[in-house]
Amino acid sequence: MNWFSRMRQPAGSASGALPKNARLIDVRSPGEYASGHVRGAINVPLDRLAHDIESIVPEKTEPVLLCCLSGARSAAACGLMQKLGYQQVRNGGSVGAVAMQLDRPIERG
């Protein structure tokens, strides 16, 4: 693994490719999300995640990929979802890293 590969892999995430069929959730604030998010991402701010996640992802075996600005909030969200019983949750790290690894554009608005 070269330096660039290590930089793209967020700390605490599983190794290997990001799951392309996963539900993508951006846990940043609505303002941050509007300033630029990965195409197809759903905005569920971290402070609303525990309250809203079961209505957004009712099946706890569905793959879920989380992202934020740096990977810190998505790591916290990952831990929370695992405590709630979600079985396939992954911290994708930053929005930019997820966009690059999934080969999806960043959208605004």
C-alpha positions in Angstrom: 0.0 0.0 0.0 1.5 3.3 -1.0 1.2 6.7 0.8 -1.8 7.9 -1.3 -3.7 4.7 -0.7 -3.2 5.0 3.1 -4.4 8.6 3.0 -7.6 7.6 1.2 -8.4 4.9 3.7 -10.1 6.4 6.7 -8.9 5.4 10.1 -11.0 2.7 11.7 -12.6 1.5 8.4 -12.4 -2.0 7.1 -9.9 -2.6 4.3 -10.9 -3.2 0.7 -13.1 -1.3 -1.7 -16.0 0.8 -0.5 -19.3 -1.0 -1.0 -20.9 0.5 -4.2 -24.4 -0.8 -3.4 -24.5 0.7 0.1 -26.9 3.4 1.3 -24.8 6.6 1.5 -25.4 8.8 4.4 -23.8 12.2 5.0 -23.9 13.1 8.7 -22.8 16.8 8.3 -25.1 19.7 9.0 -27.7 20.7 6.4 -25.6 23.8 5.5 -22.5 21.7 5.0 -24.4 19.1 2.9 -25.8 21.9 0.7 -22.3 23.3 0.1 -21.3 20.0 -1.6 -22.2 16.3 -1.2 -21.7 13.1 -3.0 -24.3 12.3 -5.6 -26.9 10.0 -4.1 -26.0 10.8 -0.4 -28.8 11.3 2.1 -28.3 14.0 4.7 -28.9 12.8 8.2 -27.0 15.2 10.6 -25.2 13.3 13.4 -27.4 15.0 16.1 -30.5 13.5 14.4 -29.1 10.1 13.5 -30.4 8.1 16.5 -33.8 9.6 16.1 -34.2 9.3 12.3 -32.1 6.3 11.1 -34.7 3.6 11.6 -37.1 5.3 9.3 -34.4 5.9 6.7 -32.7 2.5 6.9 -35.3 0.1 8.4 -33.4 -3.1 7.5 -30.5 -3.5 9.8 -28.6 -5.8 7.4 -28.6 -3.2 4.6 -25.1 -1.9 3.8 -24.6 1.7 5.0 -21.7 3.9 4.1 -21.2 7.1 6.2 -19.3 10.2 5.4 -18.7 13.7 6.8 -16.1 16.5 6.5 -13.1 14.6 7.8 -14.3 11.1 8.9 -14.6 12.0 12.6 -18.4 12.5 12.7 -19.0 9.5 10.4 -16.8 7.4 12.8 -19.1 8.4 15.7 -22.2 7.7 13.5 -20.7 4.3 12.6 -20.3 3.4 16.3 -23.9 4.6 17.1 -25.4 2.6 14.3 -23.5 -0.5 15.4 -24.9 -0.1 18.9 -28.4 0.2 17.4 -27.9 -3.2 15.8 -26.9 -2.3 12.2 -24.6 -5.0 10.9 -23.0 -3.6 7.7 -22.0 0.0 8.6 -18.8 1.5 7.3 -17.0 4.8 7.8 -16.2 6.1 4.4 -14.4 9.1 5.8 -14.5 12.5 4.0 -17.0 13.5 1.3 -14.1 13.9 -1.1 -12.6 10.5 -0.4 -16.0 8.8 -0.8 -16.7 10.7 -4.1 -13.3 9.7 -5.4 -13.6 6.0 -4.4 -17.2 5.6 -5.6 -16.4 7.6 -8.7 -19.4 9.9 -8.1 -19.5 13.7 -8.5 -19.9 16.3 -5.8 -23.3 18.1 -6.1 -24.2 21.4 -4.6 -27.6 22.6 -3.3 
